[in-house]
C-alpha cells in the first residue's frame, strides 16, 4: 500500500479569504433562537436569543434585539436589551437605546448618553474569554 497525502483545497470567498472567516450570522427581527450560539465571525441580533451568545469577533445587539443570556466576545455593541453578563475582551459599546441587566467585563467601554446599565462594570487589562467558542449544543430556531 502506498502512502498518499491528501490535500483539501480550502474554499475561498470573493475577497480571497477562507469561507467562514468573519462570516455574519443574523438573528432577524421576528425570530427567536432558544439555545446557545457559537460563532467565529460576527453575530447580529435583531430578534430574540434565549441563551448565551459567543463570538470570537463581535456581537451586535440591535435596538429591537433581546439577549437573555451571557455574551462572550472580543467586541460587543449593544443597542437593545441584554439580561446577562457581557464579557468583551477588547471593547464594549453601550448605545443610547441599550438596556443592560447584568455585569460588564471589558478592557475598554463606551457608554452613550441614555444607555442603561443595571449591574457592575469591571475594566481589566488582558481579560480573556472564560469559555472556548464552538462547544455549545445546537440551537433551536423558531420563526414567528
N, C-alpha and C positions, 0 to 999 in steps of 0.2 A: 504494500500500500504506500502510495506516495504522499508525503506531507505537502499540503497546498494551503497557502494563506488565502483567506477570503477577505476581500476588501469591499466594504459597502460604501458606495458613493453617497455623500451627505447631500440632502436636498437643499437647494438654495432658494431664497426669496428673490424678489426683483431688485433688491438693493445689494445682493451678493452675500448677505449673512445667512447663517443657518436658519431654516424654518423653525419657528417656535421661540427663537431668541427675541425677547422683547415683545412677544405676542400680546395683543389686547383682548381681554375677556370682559364682556359686558353683561351685567345683570340688568336687564331693561326694566323700565317702569312697567308695573303690572305683573312682574314676575317675582316669585318667591322661591328662594333656594333654602331647603332645610338640610343642614349638614355643613361640614367644614369645606372650605375652598382652599386649595393649594395651587400656586402658580409661580412660574419662574419669570413671568412677564408682568404686565400691568393689569390690575383688576379694577374695573369701574362699576360702582354700584349705583344704579338709578332706581332699582326696585328694592326688594327686602331680602336680607340674609339672616337666617336663624341659625347661627353657628359661627365658628371662627373663620377669619379671612387671613390667609398667609400668602405673602408675595415676596419674592426675592428682590423685586424692584420697587413697585409703587402700588398703593391702594388709594383710589379716588372714590369718595362718597359724595354723590351729587345732592343738590338741595332737597329733592324728594326721596333720596336714598335713606335706608334704615339698616343698620347692622346691630343685631342683638347677639353679641359675642365679641371675643377679643380680636384685635387686629395686630398682626406682626408683619413688619415690612421695613424696607430701608427708608422709604419716604411715604408719609400719609398726608393727603389733602382732604380735609373734612368740611363739607358744605351742608351735610344733612345731620341725621341723628345716629349716634353711636351709644350703645349701652354695653360697656365692657372696657377693658384695659387696652390702651393703644401703646404699642412698643414700636417706635420709629427709630431705628438705629442711627439714622443720619438727621432726619428733619420731620417735624410735624407742623402742618399749617392748619389753623382753625379759622375758617372763613366766617364772615358776619352772620350767615344763616345757620351756622353749626350749633348743635345742642349735644354735648358730650356728658354722659353719666358714667364716670369711671376715671381711673388714673391714666396719666400720660407719662411715658418714659421715653426720653429722646436726648439727643445731643444739642439740637437747635430747634427752637419753637417760634412760630409766627402766629400772633393772635390778632385778628381783625376786630375793630370796634363792633360790638354787638354779638360776637361769638361767645357762647355759654359753655363753661366747664364746671361741672359739679363733681369735684374729685381733686386729687393732688397732682402736681406736675413735678417730676423729678428729672433734672438735667444732669446726665452722667457722661463723662468723657469715655469713649471707647466701649460703650454698651453694645452687646451683641444679642441677636435673637436667641431666645431660650429653647426653641424647638426647631427641628430641621424641616425644611419645606419638602412637601411631596409624600408625607406619610399618613395623610388623613383617609378616612373612609370615603367612598364615593358619595356625592351629594344627590339629593332628591330634588328635582326641579319641577315646580308646579306653576303653570301659566294660569293667570286669572282672566 
